[in-house]
Amino acid sequence: MSDLSDKSTKYLLQVQHELARYEHPLFEWTAISVASGVDVFVYLKQKGLHDDAYKFHLAPRELEARAFAWDFQRQLYNYLHDYLIEMFTRSPQILEY
C-alpha cells in the first residue's frame, strides 16, 4: 500500500471512530475518503422530509491536529446547526416570489 493510501485509510478510520461515538435521534452520518481528506455526510433519519445530505470536509491538517476529537465535536455541532438552518422553507432571509 502506498503512503498516500495508508494515510487515507488512517484518516477515514479516525473519522469513523469519532462518528461512532455520537448517536442522535434525528441524524445519521457517514464518511468517505477523498483525495484531500475525508468528507462527512449528515442525513436526516426521517426520509421524505428533507432528503438532501449535508456535507462537510475534513482536511489532513484538521485530521492530524492533537485536539482532533475536541475540534471534531465542535465542528459536528456547528455543522448540525447549519444543516438545521438550511432546512427552513421560509424565513426573512429567503426571498418570497
Secondary structure, DSSP 4 states (H G I P E B T S, - for coil): --HHHHHHHHHHHHHHHHHHT---SSEEEEEEEETTEEEEEEEESSTTT--PPEEEEE-HHHHT-TTHHHHHHHHHHHHHHHHHHHT-S--TTSPP-
